[in-house]
Amino acid sequence: MKEREDSAETSLPIQQEENEAGEARRGARTRSTQPQPERAILIGVYRSGRERGAAQDSLEELEALATAAGAVTILKTLQERDRPDPGRFIGKGKVEMVKSQVAEQTADLLIFDDNLTPRQKANLEDESHCRVIDRTQLILDIFAKRAQTREGKLQVELAQLKYLLPRLTGFGVELSRLGGGIGTRGPGETKLEVDRRRLKRRIQLLDDEMDKVRRTRLLHRERRKQHAIPAVALVGYTNAGKSTLFTRITQVETFVGDQLFATLDPLLRRTRLPQGQEVDFSDTVGFIKKLPHELVMAFRATLEEVNEADLLLHVVDVSQERYKEQMLAVDQVLTEIGTPDIPRIHVFNKIDRLTAGARPAIEESREYTVFVSALTGEGMDTLIRAIADQLESRVRRACFEFPYDKGDLVAWLHSKGKILNEKYTDTAIHIEADIAQSLLDTHPDVAAHLKKA
C-alpha cells in the first residue's frame, strides 16, 4: 500500500498561535457560559501527486462548508494513498497523528472530505476519541440549518433519514439528534430494531408528502403553460451569485449572502422584460462537487422546476480559478436529475472582481455566454436581450383551422399555447395563438392544421 503520512507539506495549520495557547483556551472554555463553536480538523485523501492541488481546493471548500455550519477550522490535513483504508479511511499512522492533534488543538470534531462507512466512522471515533462526520453529513447539517419553508424542511429531513437508514449498524447512532418525529421506542424491542422500523415509516410518510408537493408544482406549471408564460431557471454552483442575479432581474429582494447555500428554498417570480414579455424566473438551490445523492433525490420536486424550464441560466463565478471544474460539477448534477436538452445561457458572473485582461476566452462549445456583474449591473442589458432572444426564438405566432370533430386538438392548443383570437364559422374553428415551436415539432397532428401563409 502506497501511503504518505503527514508532513510539513501535507498538514495545513490554520493559525500559528493555536499551538501556543492550548492551556489558556482550555481554561477560557471552561469558564465561559456561552456555547462555543465546535473546533474542527479537516481531513482529505488523494491518490497521486497530480491530484494534490484539487484535493487542497476541495479542503478549502470543506472549510467554507464547516464555517457555514458554525464550526471553526483549526487544522486541515491531507494524506496521499492508493485507496482509502477499509477500516479507517486513512492509515493507522495518520490516525495516531490526528489523535495527537486532537489533544494538542483541543478539537471537538473531525470532518472528512469524503463519505465514510459506518465501520470507518466508528473506528475513527474509537481511536481518535473525537466525534467524526463526513462531507455528506456536513452538507445535510447546513441544509437543515438553512431550510425555512415547510417544503424545504421536508426535503432536508427526507435526505437526512435516507442517508441514515443504511448506516444503522448498532454503532450507537442517536436518532434523536435528527428530530423529525422518529418517536419513542416500543417495549420489548431493541433500540436498533425500533429505530429502523420507525425510520422506514417516517421516510414513507415524507415521500408521500413530497408526492403532494410535486403534484402541486405540476398544477402550477400546467397553469403557466395555459397562459404560455415561459419559465427560466437559474442554476449554478453554490455561491456563484444566483440570488444576486435573481434580484437584479426580478427587482424582488431576496436573501443574498456570501456563503455556501445561502439560498435553499426555491423562489419563483413573474417578471415583465423590457421587451414586454412576461417570464417566470426561478432561483434554485446551488450545486456543489460531491453533492450527496440523498439530497439530489430528496430535492427532486424542487429540481423538477429545472427540468420543466424553457431556458436555463447557468450562473458561473468566473472569478474562481477552477470555475470550469465547477461548471462541470453543475453539468453532472443536471445530467443526474435527467435534465432534457434545454437551451442554456452561460452567465459568467462577478466580472467586477476581474482585471480588464483577465476575462477568459469564450469556449466555442458553449451555446451562449454573457459576461455580467450581478452586483454592479454591468452586462445586464446584454443578458436581458439574450434571454428575450432565446425565448422569442422558441415561440411562434400561428393561425390554425380545425374542423369541429377535432375538439381534442383545440383543447390541447388551449392548454399549451396562448390564445390570441378564436372564431367559429360554419365549417371550422379558426384560432390565432402563440405557441412554442418545439411543441408543434412534437405534435404533427396539430401542426397539420396550420393555415398556409
LOTITOR-710207 format. One record per residue (C-alpha): z, y, x; residue in one letter. Coordinates in steps of 0.1 Angstrom, whole numbers, plus 5000, padded with zeros to 4 digits. Layout:
zz; yy; xx; type
Z; Y; X; A
...
This chain:
zz; yy; xx; type
5000; 5000; 5000; M
4990; 5033; 5014; K
5018; 5057; 5009; E
5027; 5091; 5024; R
5062; 5102; 5019; E
5074; 5138; 5016; D
5069; 5162; 5045; S
5067; 5199; 5051; A
5032; 5198; 5037; E
5039; 5177; 5005; T
5072; 5193; 4995; S
5067; 5227; 4979; L
5100; 5247; 4976; P
5102; 5274; 4951; I
5129; 5296; 4966; Q
5141; 5297; 5002; Q
5176; 5307; 4992; E
5181; 5276; 4970; E
5193; 5256; 4999; N
5219; 5282; 5009; E
5235; 5289; 4975; A
5243; 5254; 4961; G
5281; 5257; 4961; E
5281; 5292; 4948; A
5258; 5283; 4920; R
5278; 5253; 4910; R
5309; 5275; 4906; G
5290; 5301; 4887; A
5275; 5275; 4863; R
5310; 5260; 4857; T
5325; 5294; 4848; R
5296; 5306; 4827; S
5299; 5301; 4789; T
5262; 5309; 4783; Q
5237; 5280; 4781; P
5219; 5277; 4814; Q
5182; 5269; 4816; P
5175; 5234; 4830; E
5167; 5232; 4867; R
5136; 5211; 4872; A
5120; 5193; 4901; I
5082; 5187; 4895; L
5066; 5156; 4909; I
5030; 5146; 4912; G
5009; 5118; 4928; V
4973; 5120; 4942; Y
4952; 5092; 4956; R
4934; 5108; 4986; S
4934; 5140; 5006; G
4903; 5152; 4987; R
4924; 5153; 4955; E
4953; 5172; 4971; R
4940; 5206; 4960; G
4935; 5195; 4924; A
4970; 5179; 4924; A
4986; 5212; 4936; Q
4968; 5231; 4909; D
4980; 5206; 4884; S
5016; 5211; 4896; L
5011; 5248; 4892; E
5001; 5243; 4856; E
5030; 5219; 4851; L
5053; 5247; 4864; E
5038; 5270; 4838; A
5044; 5244; 4811; L
5080; 5239; 4823; A
5086; 5277; 4821; T
5072; 5277; 4786; A
5097; 5250; 4776; A
5125; 5271; 4790; G
5131; 5253; 4824; A
5134; 5268; 4858; V
5114; 5251; 4885; T
5133; 5248; 4918; I
5110; 5224; 4937; L
5075; 5210; 4935; K
5066; 5179; 4955; T
5036; 5156; 4959; L
5030; 5121; 4972; Q
4998; 5105; 4983; E
4994; 5069; 4971; R
4966; 5045; 4964; D
4981; 5038; 4930; R
5013; 5045; 4912; P
5042; 5022; 4918; D
5045; 4999; 4887; P
5083; 5002; 4887; G
5090; 5038; 4898; R
5056; 5055; 4898; F
5065; 5069; 4932; I
5075; 5049; 4963; G
5111; 5038; 4969; K
5114; 5061; 4999; G
5102; 5090; 4978; K
5128; 5082; 4951; V
5156; 5083; 4978; E
5143; 5117; 4989; M
5141; 5130; 4954; V
5177; 5117; 4948; K
5189; 5138; 4977; S
5170; 5168; 4965; Q
5186; 5164; 4930; V
5220; 5166; 4946; A
5212; 5194; 4970; E
5195; 5216; 4944; Q
5218; 5206; 4915; T
5187; 5197; 4895; A
5191; 5187; 4858; D
5156; 5173; 4852; L
5127; 5156; 4869; L
5093; 5163; 4854; I
5064; 5140; 4863; F
5028; 5153; 4861; D
5016; 5121; 4845; D
5026; 5097; 4818; N
5054; 5072; 4827; L
5060; 5038; 4813; T
5094; 5031; 4797; P
5103; 5009; 4827; R
5093; 5036; 4852; Q
5113; 5062; 4834; K
5144; 5040; 4831; A
5143; 5030; 4868; N
5138; 5066; 4879; L
5168; 5078; 4859; E
5190; 5050; 4871; D
5181; 5056; 4908; E
5180; 5094; 4908; S
5210; 5099; 4885; H
5189; 5126; 4867; C
5171; 5129; 4834; R
5133; 5122; 4836; V
5105; 5133; 4814; I
5067; 5131; 4818; D
5039; 5156; 4812; R
5033; 5144; 4776; T
5070; 5148; 4766; Q
5070; 5183; 4781; L
5039; 5194; 4761; I
5053; 5179; 4729; L
5085; 5198; 4735; D
5066; 5231; 4738; I
5047; 5223; 4707; F
5079; 5216; 4688; A
5093; 5249; 4700; K
5062; 5269; 4690; R
5053; 5254; 4656; A
5061; 5279; 4628; Q
5043; 5267; 4597; T
5051; 5236; 4577; R
5017; 5221; 4587; E
5023; 5228; 4624; G
5058; 5212; 4623; K
5045; 5182; 4605; L
5018; 5177; 4631; Q
5042; 5181; 4660; V
5067; 5157; 4646; E
5040; 5131; 4639; L
5028; 5134; 4675; A
5064; 5130; 4688; Q
5071; 5099; 4668; L
5038; 5082; 4676; K
5045; 5089; 4713; Y
5080; 5075; 4710; L
5073; 5043; 4689; L
5057; 5022; 4716; P
5084; 5033; 4740; R
5113; 5019; 4720; L
5123; 4992; 4745; T
5160; 4993; 4744; G
5164; 5017; 4773; F
5188; 5039; 4753; G
5163; 5061; 4736; V
5181; 5086; 4714; E
5160; 5094; 4683; L
5185; 5120; 4671; S
5171; 5144; 4698; R
5138; 5145; 4679; L
5153; 5151; 4645; G
5128; 5149; 4617; G
5148; 5128; 4593; G
5150; 5095; 4611; I
5181; 5088; 4591; G
5213; 5067; 4596; T
5215; 5031; 4608; R
5217; 5003; 4584; G
5247; 4979; 4586; P
5242; 4946; 4603; G
5211; 4956; 4622; E
5207; 4965; 4659; T
5200; 5002; 4667; K
5166; 4993; 4681; L
5155; 4973; 4651; E
5167; 5000; 4627; V
5151; 5028; 4647; D
5118; 5010; 4649; R
5117; 5004; 4612; R
5127; 5039; 4602; R
5103; 5053; 4628; L
5073; 5035; 4612; K
5084; 5046; 4577; R
5086; 5082; 4588; R
5053; 5080; 4606; I
5037; 5067; 4574; Q
5052; 5095; 4554; L
5039; 5121; 4578; L
5005; 5105; 4578; D
5005; 5108; 4540; D
5015; 5144; 4542; E
4988; 5152; 4567; M
4962; 5135; 4545; D
4972; 5160; 4518; K
4967; 5188; 4543; V
4933; 5175; 4552; R
4923; 5173; 4516; R
4934; 5209; 4510; T
4915; 5221; 4541; R
4884; 5202; 4528; L
4886; 5220; 4495; L
4888; 5254; 4513; H
4858; 5245; 4534; R
4838; 5235; 4503; E
4846; 5268; 4487; R
4834; 5286; 4518; R
4802; 5267; 4517; K
4797; 5275; 4480; Q
4796; 5312; 4490; H
4775; 5304; 4521; A
4801; 5321; 4544; I
4796; 5308; 4579; P
4826; 5296; 4600; A
4831; 5305; 4636; V
4858; 5286; 4656; A
4874; 5299; 4688; L
4881; 5271; 4712; V
4891; 5271; 4748; G
4917; 5262; 4775; Y
4952; 5273; 4767; T
4959; 5309; 4778; N
4922; 5317; 4780; A
4927; 5347; 4758; G
4915; 5333; 4724; K
4942; 5351; 4704; S
4934; 5384; 4720; T
4897; 5379; 4713; L
4905; 5368; 4677; F
4925; 5400; 4672; T
4897; 5421; 4688; R
4871; 5406; 4665; I
4890; 5405; 4632; T
4912; 5436; 4637; Q
4941; 5415; 4625; V
4973; 5415; 4646; E
4983; 5380; 4658; T
5009; 5369; 4683; F
4995; 5374; 4718; V
5014; 5361; 4748; G
5005; 5355; 4785; D
5019; 5320; 4782; Q
5006; 5285; 4776; L
5003; 5275; 4739; F
5012; 5310; 4727; A
4993; 5301; 4695; T
4999; 5268; 4679; L
4994; 5272; 4642; D
4957; 5278; 4633; P
4947; 5311; 4619; L
4918; 5318; 4596; L
4905; 5354; 4588; R
4874; 5366; 4570; R
4857; 5395; 4587; T
4826; 5415; 4579; R
4804; 5420; 4610; L
4788; 5454; 4617; P
4755; 5438; 4607; Q
4770; 5433; 4572; G
4775; 5395; 4573; Q
4808; 5380; 4562; E
4822; 5354; 4586; V
4853; 5332; 4586; D
4868; 5331; 4621; F
4895; 5305; 4631; S
4918; 5306; 4661; D
4928; 5271; 4672; T
4953; 5256; 4695; V
4944; 5257; 4732; G
4934; 5227; 4751; F
4947; 5215; 4784; I
4939; 5189; 4811; K
4956; 5156; 4804; K
4961; 5166; 4767; L
4982; 5138; 4751; P
4962; 5116; 4729; H
4990; 5117; 4704; E
4985; 5154; 4700; L
4948; 5151; 4696; V
4952; 5125; 4668; M
4981; 5143; 4651; A
4963; 5176; 4651; F
4930; 5162; 4638; R
4935; 5180; 4604; A
4935; 5213; 4623; T
4908; 5203; 4647; L
4885; 5194; 4618; E
4881; 5231; 4614; E
4863; 5230; 4647; V
4841; 5201; 4636; N
4830; 5219; 4605; E
4823; 5252; 4622; A
4787; 5267; 4622; D
4793; 5282; 4656; L
4819; 5277; 4684; L
4831; 5305; 4707; L
4842; 5286; 4739; H
4865; 5312; 4755; V
4869; 5308; 4792; V
4893; 5326; 4815; D
4867; 5334; 4842; V
4894; 5349; 4864; S
4907; 5314; 4871; Q
4894; 5299; 4903; E
4889; 5265; 4887; R
4875; 5278; 4854; Y
4847; 5252; 4855; K
4873; 5224; 4855; E
4890; 5240; 4825; Q
4856; 5242; 4807; M
4851; 5205; 4814; L
4886; 5197; 4800; A
4877; 5215; 4768; V
4844; 5197; 4765; D
4862; 5164; 4769; Q
4886; 5171; 4741; V
4857; 5183; 4719; L
4840; 5150; 4726; T
4872; 5131; 4718; E
4876; 5147; 4684; I
4840; 5139; 4676; G
4826; 5174; 4675; T
4789; 5173; 4665; P
4762; 5192; 4682; D
4774; 5227; 4671; I
4758; 5257; 4688; P
4782; 5274; 4712; R
4785; 5308; 4729; I
4804; 5306; 4761; H
4826; 5337; 4762; V
4836; 5344; 4798; F
4868; 5364; 4792; N
4891; 5385; 4814; K
4864; 5402; 4834; I
4887; 5431; 4838; D
4905; 5410; 4864; R
4874; 5405; 4885; L
4859; 5428; 4911; T
4824; 5441; 4905; A
4807; 5415; 4926; G
4829; 5386; 4916; A
4812; 5376; 4884; R
4800; 5340; 4886; P
4763; 5332; 4881; A
4755; 5321; 4846; I
4746; 5285; 4846; E
4712; 5278; 4831; E
4726; 5246; 4814; S
4749; 5267; 4792; R
4735; 5276; 4757; E
4746; 5312; 4758; Y
4771; 5331; 4779; T
4786; 5365; 4773; V
4809; 5384; 4797; F
4838; 5402; 4779; V
4873; 5416; 4783; S
4891; 5410; 4751; A
4919; 5432; 4764; L
4898; 5463; 4771; T
4869; 5456; 4747; G
4842; 5456; 4774; E
4813; 5434; 4763; G
4824; 5431; 4727; M
4794; 5448; 4712; D
4772; 5423; 4731; T
4793; 5394; 4718; L
4792; 5405; 4682; I
4754; 5408; 4683; R
4752; 5374; 4699; A
4774; 5359; 4671; I
4753; 5376; 4644; A
4720; 5365; 4660; D
4732; 5329; 4663; Q
4744; 5328; 4626; L
4713; 5345; 4613; E
4691; 5320; 4631; S
4708; 5292; 4611; R
4703; 5308; 4577; V
4671; 5314; 4559; R
4663; 5332; 4526; R
4641; 5309; 4505; A
4627; 5305; 4469; C
4628; 5272; 4451; F
4612; 5259; 4419; E
4629; 5229; 4403; F
4618; 5210; 4372; P
4645; 5206; 4346; Y
4650; 5169; 4354; D
4662; 5179; 4390; K
4696; 5193; 4379; G
4713; 5173; 4406; D
4693; 5192; 4433; L
4701; 5225; 4416; V
4738; 5217; 4416; A
4736; 5208; 4453; W
4719; 5241; 4461; L
4746; 5259; 4443; H
4773; 5241; 4463; S
4756; 5245; 4497; K
4739; 5279; 4495; G
4744; 5315; 4484; K
4725; 5320; 4451; I
4709; 5355; 4450; L
4688; 5351; 4419; N
4683; 5324; 4393; E
4657; 5325; 4365; K
4649; 5299; 4338; Y
4613; 5296; 4325; T
4597; 5272; 4300; D
4588; 5247; 4328; T
4612; 5252; 4357; A
4643; 5268; 4373; I
4634; 5294; 4399; H
4661; 5301; 4425; I
4663; 5325; 4454; E
4691; 5316; 4479; A
4703; 5319; 4514; D
4708; 5285; 4529; I
4713; 5270; 4564; A
4680; 5257; 4578; Q
4699; 5227; 4591; S
4707; 5217; 4555; L
4671; 5219; 4545; L
4661; 5198; 4575; D
4685; 5170; 4564; T
4677; 5172; 4527; H
4639; 5169; 4524; P
4643; 5162; 4486; D
4655; 5198; 4482; V
4630; 5213; 4508; A
4602; 5197; 4488; A
4608; 5223; 4461; H
4604; 5253; 4483; L
4578; 5277; 4469; K
4548; 5283; 4490; K
4547; 5317; 4507; A
